[in-house]
Amino acid sequence: MSWNRFDIPGETVYFADKALCAYQEVLAQFKRKLGVADPLAKDADALGLSLEEFYDAVASEWEEKHFMSSGTLPRKWREDRQLHIVSMPQHGWWVHIEDPESICALERAIPDVLLDSGISALDTADLRSQNRLLTTSVAEHLASTKLFDGSLPLGIIFSSRHGSGINYAVWKQASKGPLMNRTDEMEVLASKPISFRDPDLETAARLFGLTVF
């Protein structure tokens, strides 16, 4: 089991303020690494096929994740998903996790957690890091922290590591504690298929060196 950045026990749902941001967050794990050519180019050459022909030939035989790890976004990935526009909760408060006041409050509230992670001075680099023990501990602390008006946070607002926008982590019912299911206050306003020619998908794929089918 893998953990996303601000997951807590129970379920955490993530949203983005822009389609490009959402695509980058979802596809980041498949980004083509620097200095790595298309890993299937030699196989295609050996069969006398273009890369596109080769991808079409093997697409039905490979598991989706294996296919995407080759730097290719198969047609099935798009067909199995949709892009949703969602209304956010109208009442309550978000924690802007990268705000200086939030960072200062975390340093005072969970110094032992930070020190156990080797952090003597918390900053945004730590909150954007791949240290899931740290980031999920921060989320679990905040999810049960009462705010100035006695309410619990709606969730966490944080910047994308890819520089494309703002993300929202919304917590559903936790396994312990009084956390409300905030997704009950949200509504899907519109949904649409993910098009091969979606300009935001094309941009995310270009930036990550992915081939879209």
C-alpha positions as CSV (number, residue, x, y, z in Angstrom):
1,M,0.0,0.0,0.0
2,S,1.3,3.4,-0.9
3,W,0.4,6.7,0.8
4,N,-0.2,10.0,-0.8
5,R,1.1,13.2,0.7
6,F,-1.6,14.2,3.2
7,D,-3.4,10.9,3.6
8,I,-4.8,10.0,7.0
9,P,-6.3,6.7,8.3
10,G,-9.7,6.4,6.5
11,E,-9.8,8.0,3.1
12,T,-8.4,11.2,1.6
13,V,-9.7,12.7,-1.6
14,Y,-7.6,15.1,-3.7
15,F,-8.6,17.9,-6.0
16,A,-6.8,20.5,-8.1
17,D,-7.7,24.0,-9.1
18,K,-6.8,23.4,-12.7
19,A,-7.0,20.5,-15.1
20,L,-3.3,20.7,-15.9
21,C,-2.5,20.5,-12.2
22,A,-4.7,17.4,-11.8
23,Y,-3.1,15.7,-14.8
24,Q,0.4,16.3,-13.6
25,E,-0.4,15.1,-10.1
26,V,-1.9,11.8,-11.5
27,L,0.8,11.2,-14.1
28,A,3.9,12.3,-12.1
29,Q,5.0,8.8,-11.3
30,F,5.2,7.9,-15.0
31,K,7.3,11.0,-15.9
32,R,10.2,10.0,-18.3
33,K,13.5,10.2,-16.4
34,L,16.3,12.4,-17.6
35,G,18.6,10.8,-20.1
36,V,16.3,7.8,-20.7
37,A,15.3,7.2,-24.3
38,D,12.0,5.5,-25.1
39,P,12.6,2.0,-23.6
40,L,10.6,0.3,-26.4
41,A,12.4,1.9,-29.3
42,K,14.8,-1.1,-29.8
43,D,11.9,-3.6,-29.6
44,A,10.0,-1.7,-32.2
45,D,13.0,-1.4,-34.5
46,A,13.7,-5.1,-34.2
47,L,10.2,-5.9,-35.5
48,G,10.4,-3.2,-38.2
49,L,7.6,-1.2,-36.6
50,S,7.2,2.4,-35.7
51,L,6.7,3.1,-32.0
52,E,3.0,3.9,-32.6
53,E,2.5,0.6,-34.4
54,F,4.4,-1.3,-31.7
55,Y,2.3,0.3,-28.9
56,D,-0.9,-0.6,-30.7
57,A,0.4,-4.2,-31.1
58,V,1.2,-4.7,-27.4
59,A,-1.4,-2.5,-25.7
60,S,-3.9,-5.3,-25.3
61,E,-1.3,-7.6,-23.7
62,W,0.1,-5.3,-21.0
63,E,-1.3,-4.2,-17.7
64,E,-2.0,-0.5,-17.7
65,K,0.6,0.4,-15.1
66,H,3.3,-1.6,-16.9
67,F,2.4,0.2,-20.1
68,M,2.5,3.6,-18.6
69,S,5.8,3.0,-16.9
70,S,7.2,2.7,-20.5
71,G,6.4,6.4,-20.9
72,T,3.1,5.8,-22.8
73,L,-0.4,6.8,-21.8
74,P,-2.7,4.1,-23.4
75,R,-6.1,4.9,-24.8
76,K,-7.7,2.7,-22.1
77,W,-6.4,5.1,-19.4
78,R,-8.4,7.9,-20.9
79,E,-11.5,5.8,-21.6
80,D,-11.7,4.5,-18.0
81,R,-11.6,8.1,-16.5
82,Q,-13.4,11.4,-16.6
83,L,-12.6,14.9,-15.7
84,H,-14.9,16.3,-13.0
85,I,-15.7,19.8,-12.0
86,V,-16.6,19.8,-8.3
87,S,-18.0,22.4,-5.9
88,M,-16.0,22.8,-2.7
89,P,-17.6,23.2,0.8
90,Q,-19.0,26.6,1.3
91,H,-18.6,26.7,5.1
92,G,-15.5,26.1,7.2
93,W,-11.8,26.6,7.1
94,W,-8.9,25.2,5.2
95,V,-5.3,24.8,6.5
96,H,-3.0,26.6,4.1
97,I,-0.1,24.3,4.9
98,E,2.6,26.4,3.4
99,D,1.6,29.7,5.0
100,P,4.2,30.9,7.5
101,E,1.7,30.9,10.3
102,S,0.8,27.2,9.6
103,I,4.5,26.2,9.6
104,C,5.1,28.0,12.9
105,A,2.1,26.4,14.5
106,L,3.3,22.9,13.4
107,E,6.7,23.5,14.8
108,R,5.1,24.3,18.2
109,A,2.6,21.5,18.1
110,I,4.5,18.5,16.9
111,P,8.3,19.1,17.6
112,D,8.9,15.4,18.4
113,V,7.5,14.3,15.0
114,L,9.7,16.8,13.2
115,L,12.8,16.0,15.2
116,D,12.3,12.2,14.6
117,S,12.3,13.1,10.8
118,G,15.6,15.0,11.3
119,I,14.0,18.4,10.9
120,S,15.1,21.1,13.3
121,A,13.4,24.0,11.3
122,L,10.3,23.1,9.2
123,D,9.9,24.7,5.8
124,T,8.0,24.2,2.5
125,A,10.7,21.9,1.1
126,D,9.9,19.4,3.9
127,L,6.1,19.7,3.3
128,R,6.7,19.0,-0.4
129,S,9.1,16.2,0.2
130,Q,8.6,12.5,-0.4
131,N,8.9,11.8,3.3
132,R,5.4,10.2,3.7
133,L,6.0,9.5,7.4
134,L,6.3,13.2,8.0
135,T,3.6,14.5,5.7
136,T,1.0,12.0,6.8
137,S,1.8,12.6,10.4
138,V,1.3,16.4,9.8
139,A,-2.1,15.6,8.2
140,E,-3.2,13.3,11.0
141,H,-2.4,16.0,13.5
142,L,-4.2,18.7,11.6
143,A,-7.3,16.5,10.9
144,S,-8.1,16.3,14.6
145,T,-7.0,19.9,15.6
146,K,-9.8,22.3,16.6
147,L,-9.5,25.7,15.1
148,F,-10.2,29.1,16.7
149,D,-14.0,28.7,16.3
150,G,-14.0,25.1,17.6
151,S,-14.5,23.6,14.2
152,L,-12.3,21.0,12.5
153,P,-10.5,21.9,9.3
154,L,-12.0,21.1,5.9
155,G,-8.7,19.8,4.8
156,I,-5.3,21.0,3.5
157,I,-4.5,23.4,0.7
158,F,-1.0,22.9,-0.8
159,S,0.9,23.9,-3.9
160,S,1.7,21.4,-6.6
161,R,5.4,20.3,-6.6
162,H,5.2,20.6,-10.4
163,G,4.4,24.3,-10.3
164,S,1.1,24.0,-12.1
165,G,-1.5,25.0,-9.5
166,I,-3.1,24.4,-6.1
167,N,-4.2,21.1,-4.6
168,Y,-6.8,20.3,-2.0
169,A,-6.7,17.3,0.3
170,V,-10.1,16.6,1.8
171,W,-10.6,14.0,4.5
172,K,-13.4,11.6,4.7
173,Q,-14.5,9.9,7.9
174,A,-11.4,8.8,9.9
175,S,-11.0,5.5,11.6
176,K,-10.9,7.3,14.9
177,G,-12.0,10.6,16.2
178,P,-14.9,13.0,15.4
179,L,-13.8,14.0,11.8
180,M,-16.8,14.7,9.6
181,N,-17.1,13.4,6.0
182,R,-16.4,16.7,4.2
183,T,-17.0,15.1,0.8
184,D,-20.7,15.0,1.7
185,E,-20.7,18.8,1.3
186,M,-19.2,18.6,-2.2
187,E,-21.1,18.2,-5.5
188,V,-20.0,17.1,-9.0
189,L,-21.2,20.0,-11.2
190,A,-20.1,18.5,-14.5
191,S,-18.1,15.6,-16.0
192,K,-16.6,15.0,-19.4
193,P,-14.5,12.3,-21.1
194,I,-10.8,12.8,-21.3
195,S,-10.1,13.6,-25.0
196,F,-7.0,12.6,-26.9
197,R,-6.7,16.3,-27.8
198,D,-7.3,17.7,-24.4
199,P,-4.9,20.7,-24.4
200,D,-4.1,20.3,-20.7
201,L,-3.4,16.6,-21.1
202,E,-1.2,17.3,-24.1
203,T,0.7,19.8,-22.1
204,A,1.2,17.5,-19.1
205,A,2.3,14.7,-21.4
206,R,4.8,17.0,-23.2
207,L,6.3,18.2,-19.9
208,F,6.6,14.7,-18.6
209,G,7.9,13.1,-21.9
210,L,4.8,10.9,-22.2
211,T,3.2,9.6,-25.4
212,V,-0.6,9.8,-25.4
213,F,-2.8,7.4,-27.4
